[in-house]
Amino acid sequence: MIRKRLYLGLLAGTMLFLSGMLVYIWLSFFRQDTGALRYLLFVIVMLILAGLTIVVIGFLGIIFSLLAEKDLAILHKPMNYTFSLLYPIVIWLGKLLKIAQDRIQCSFVEVNNQLVRAQRSKIKPEKLLVLLPHCLQTAECTKRITIRTENCVRCGNCPVGGILDLCDYYGVHVKIATGGTIARDAVKKLKPQAIVAVACERDLTSGILDCIPLPVLGVPNTKPNGPCFNTLVNLTDVEKAILFFVAEAV
C-alpha cells in the first residue's frame, strides 16, 4: 500500500493546488473587476469548479474502490477522468517536490492494477490481448518476431518463448511491439476487452492512459542490463495476470 500512497497523495495534492488556484482567481480578479471581464471570469470559474467537482468525485471513488476492493461502475467515468486529466499535473508536482518520475509511475501502475482487479471481470480468452515489448528478446537473437511471433523458436534464452507458450495454452492474443504506435494499432485491430501489458513503468503508464477506459493489467519488467535492453519478466506474474481475466472462461 505504501507505493500506492505516493500517487494518491500527489493526486490529493494536485486537487488542493487546483482549489487554491480557483480561490486565487476569485479573490484576485473576479471581485475586483466590474466590467465585461467579470462575467467571462465568472464563466471560467464555474467551469473550473465543475471540473474540480468531477475530479473530487472520481478521487473519492478511487479511494473507496481501493479500500473496499469493490468496483464502482457508476463512477467509472469520473474516476477515469480524474486518473487521466490530472496525471500531467501530478508529474509536475512530483518534480516540484523532487520525487523521481519512475517512482510516481510505479505507484500509478500499482493503483491502476488494484482498480482493475476490483472489477473482477471475466472475458473469453480470444478477447484478451497480451502486449510485450521487443526488449524482452535478447539482442543477440536473429529471429524477427515483432512482425510474426511464429518466428520465435522458443529456445529459452529469453522470456518471449515462455510467454508465447502461455498465450497458446490459454488461447489469448499476443503482440510484440517496438513502440506505442504499433501497440495502439494492435488494440484498434483486435478490439480486445482487456489487456495484459508487459513493459517498464514509463511505457505501462502511457499505455494505460492511452487505453482508458479499457482495463489494462500492467506487469513491470526488470532491467538488469539497463532500460530497453535484454529485459526480463516473471512468467508467473504474466500467467496470474492472464488468469485474472480468463480463469473462469477457459
Phi and psi in degrees as a GROMACS rama.xvg file:
@    title "Ramachandran Plot"
@    xaxis  label "Phi"
@    yaxis  label "Psi"
@TYPE xy
-59.6126  -44.6059  ILE-2
-66.7861  -34.7887  ARG-3
-64.8474  -36.091  LYS-4
-61.7988  -28.6186  ARG-5
-61.3853  -53.1189  LEU-6
-67.335  -40.3698  TYR-7
-64.2209  -39.1875  LEU-8
-64.3326  -42.7463  GLY-9
-67.25  -34.0631  LEU-10
-63.5584  -44.0036  LEU-11
-64.3672  -41.3019  ALA-12
-61.8131  -37.313  GLY-13
-64.139  -41.5905  THR-14
-66.0612  -37.0031  MET-15
-65.3609  -38.9944  LEU-16
-62.6249  -45.8227  PHE-17
-64.4229  -37.3898  LEU-18
-64.5498  -40.9916  SER-19
-63.1121  -40.8775  GLY-20
-62.438  -38.4395  MET-21
-63.7468  -44.9056  LEU-22
-64.0916  -39.4301  VAL-23
-62.043  -45.6261  TYR-24
-60.3934  -42.695  ILE-25
-63.2203  -48.3295  TRP-26
-75.7321  -33.7121  LEU-27
-85.9412  -29.6631  SER-28
-121.402  -53.2858  PHE-29
-60.6878  -46.5287  PHE-30
-76.984  -14.5788  ARG-31
-98.3017  -20.0086  GLN-32
-99.4314  133.166  ASP-33
-113.009  0.140364  THR-34
-87.949  -161.652  GLY-35
-65.118  -27.01  ALA-36
-61.6414  -27.0914  LEU-37
-58.5433  -41.9499  ARG-38
-72.543  -35.8464  TYR-39
-64.4979  -42.8853  LEU-40
-65.4452  -35.1074  LEU-41
-61.4761  -43.8435  PHE-42
-62.9724  -43.5061  VAL-43
-61.9153  -45.0197  ILE-44
-62.5405  -41.8673  VAL-45
-65.5131  -38.4526  MET-46
-66.1761  -44.1364  LEU-47
-63.3108  -40.5711  ILE-48
-64.5458  -39.6761  LEU-49
-64.6678  -44.2083  ALA-50
-63.7615  -40.2781  GLY-51
-66.3556  -35.5531  LEU-52
-62.8751  -43.5908  THR-53
-62.6086  -41.2559  ILE-54
-62.2097  -44.0342  VAL-55
-63.6892  -42.7618  VAL-56
-61.247  -43.9445  ILE-57
-62.6531  -41.0571  GLY-58
-63.9854  -43.6939  PHE-59
-63.5964  -37.0446  LEU-60
-63.7603  -40.4219  GLY-61
-63.2507  -47.1445  ILE-62
-61.0505  -46.8821  ILE-63
-62.8021  -43.3931  PHE-64
-62.8196  -39.2293  SER-65
-69.2469  -42.5664  LEU-66
-73.586  -40.3841  LEU-67
-90.2758  -11.0505  ALA-68
54.0187  42.1617  GLU-69
-128.003  147.852  LYS-70
-85.222  135.821  ASP-71
-111.71  81.8158  LEU-72
-57.824  -34.3543  ALA-73
-66.6347  -20.9356  ILE-74
-107.682  13.1987  LEU-75
-56.0049  -45.5061  HIS-76
-64.0366  -51.0636  LYS-77
-65.2423  -31.8561  PRO-78
-66.3567  -44.3495  MET-79
-64.8283  -38.3029  ASN-80
-60.7469  -47.0947  TYR-81
-63.7269  -43.5299  THR-82
-60.8191  -46.0496  PHE-83
-85.9654  -42.3699  SER-84
-67.3081  -40.1173  LEU-85
-87.1971  -9.20038  LEU-86
-55.4769  -48.6663  TYR-87
-60.2257  -35.5912  PRO-88
-71.389  -36.1227  ILE-89
-60.7875  -44.5595  VAL-90
-62.3509  -42.6377  ILE-91
-62.0831  -43.6418  TRP-92
-64.5852  -38.4187  LEU-93
-61.5993  -41.443  GLY-94
-63.4985  -39.3732  LYS-95
-62.2654  -35.2209  LEU-96
-91.9153  7.22582  LEU-97
60.1095  41.3302  LYS-98
-100.377  127.533  ILE-99
-58.2016  136.475  ALA-100
-63.1642  -34.9468  GLN-101
-66.8588  -29.4748  ASP-102
-67.0315  -41.7196  ARG-103
-64.9744  -42.9203  ILE-104
-66.8977  -37.1368  GLN-105
-62.0275  -42.2124  CYS-106
-66.1029  -39.6475  SER-107
-58.576  -45.9943  PHE-108
-63.0699  -41.3841  VAL-109
-62.2803  -44.4394  GLU-110
-62.8217  -45.8977  VAL-111
-58.7727  -46.7104  ASN-112
-60.9649  -39.4614  ASN-113
-69.799  -35.1437  GLN-114
-65.9817  -39.4307  LEU-115
-65.5388  -43.3154  VAL-116
-64.3915  -29.0757  ARG-117
-65.7374  -22.9265  ALA-118
-73.6392  -27.4258  GLN-119
49.1837  37.666  ARG-120
-87.7314  136.288  SER-121
-110.224  138.289  LYS-122
-131.912  166.866  ILE-123
-71.2965  145.237  LYS-124
-53.5858  -37.895  PRO-125
-70.3657  -7.26967  GLU-126
-99.0004  4.20268  LYS-127
-106.774  136.038  LEU-128
-116.87  129.894  LEU-129
-103.361  118.972  VAL-130
-104.552  128.706  LEU-131
-121.358  147.639  LEU-132
-84.7847  148.007  PRO-133
-67.5853  -18.7275  HIS-134
-72.1504  -6.43406  CYS-135
-70.4385  -24.5607  LEU-136
-77.9539  135.544  GLN-137
-62.8429  142.388  THR-138
-63.3005  -23.888  ALA-139
-79.4637  -14.4319  GLU-140
-71.438  135.251  CYS-141
-97.3703  -2.72151  THR-142
-82.8535  127.543  LYS-143
-89.0017  112.881  ARG-144
-115.237  0.100153  ILE-145
-74.516  -26.4478  THR-146
-89.8527  -46.7677  ILE-147
-131.299  111.655  ARG-148
-66.2731  -19.8338  THR-149
-63.0269  -18.6655  GLU-150
-71.1979  -15.6745  ASN-151
-69.8211  128.568  CYS-152
-89.976  -1.67391  VAL-153
54.2896  52.1954  ARG-154
-78.9212  -15.7068  CYS-155
91.4898  2.09623  GLY-156
-79.1652  -10.8972  ASN-157
-146.707  168.415  CYS-158
-71.8924  -12.6847  PRO-159
-58.8686  -46.8601  VAL-160
-58.6584  -43.1738  GLY-161
-64.0768  -38.6771  GLY-162
-69.8268  -38.7248  ILE-163
-62.911  -37.6061  LEU-164
-60.981  -43.4061  ASP-165
-61.7286  -44.2471  LEU-166
-65.4095  -38.9793  CYS-167
-64.9597  -43.2587  ASP-168
-63.0442  -42.715  TYR-169
-90.9438  -7.11914  TYR-170
73.2478  35.8271  GLY-171
-108.174  156.697  VAL-172
-74.4886  149.319  HIS-173
-139.644  141.806  VAL-174
-140.47  133.195  LYS-175
-103.264  120  ILE-176
-112.761  144.7  ALA-177
-94.6154  -5.10271  THR-178
-177.224  177.802  GLY-179
-63.6231  -34.1871  GLY-180
-63.5565  -45.7685  THR-181
-64.8973  -39.532  ILE-182
-63.0542  -43.9154  ALA-183
-64.5035  -38.7296  ARG-184
-63.2472  -39.3627  ASP-185
-64.0743  -39.4756  ALA-186
-65.7852  -42.7791  VAL-187
-64.8786  -38.2628  LYS-188
-73.7973  -45.3928  LYS-189
-86.2673  -22.6758  LEU-190
48.5108  57.5573  LYS-191
-71.5193  160.938  PRO-192
-92.4094  -12.2348  GLN-193
-161.333  161.636  ALA-194
-135.851  138.561  ILE-195
-108.094  118.226  VAL-196
-116.872  130.287  ALA-197
-107.317  126.839  VAL-198
-175.478  178.464  ALA-199
-74.2891  164.113  CYS-200
-58.8685  -36.3182  GLU-201
-62.3378  -49.5771  ARG-202
-70.7278  -33.5554  ASP-203
-62.5737  -43.1353  LEU-204
-61.194  -49.6038  THR-205
-64.5091  -37.3074  SER-206
-66.8558  -42.0166  GLY-207
-61.9352  -44.5999  ILE-208
-64.4445  -38.3349  LEU-209
-65.269  -33.6871  ASP-210
-90.9177  -9.51445  CYS-211
-51.3477  129.485  ILE-212
-96.8858  14.6011  PRO-213
-68.1226  129.768  LEU-214
-68.7693  129.311  PRO-215
-128.626  121.882  VAL-216
-94.9952  121.015  LEU-217
-95.168  132.863  GLY-218
-117.078  101.506  VAL-219
-64.8481  138.562  PRO-220
-89.0815  170.195  ASN-221
-109.115  153.363  THR-222
-126.219  68.8708  LYS-223
-65.6764  -21.5775  PRO-224
-112.322  18.1297  ASN-225
95.9847  169.581  GLY-226
-66.4061  142.135  PRO-227
62.2429  26.8197  CYS-228
-146.496  115.708  PHE-229
47.3847  51.7415  ASN-230
-78.3896  166.501  THR-231
-130.092  163.507  LEU-232
-150.842  148.261  VAL-233
-77.3058  116.465  ASN-234
-63.1516  -32.0405  LEU-235
-63.3649  -39.061  THR-236
-65.0158  -39.9996  ASP-237
-64.1502  -44.4867  VAL-238
-64.0174  -40.5781  GLU-239
-61.7533  -39.632  LYS-240
-65.7618  -41.4919  ALA-241
-62.8145  -46.6154  ILE-242
-65.5888  -26.9883  LEU-243
-58.7883  -39.2507  PHE-244
-86.8396  -33.6865  PHE-245
-117.905  2.52646  VAL-246
-53.2834  -39.8111  ALA-247
-92.2327  -0.857065  GLU-248
-105.308  -16.4717  ALA-249
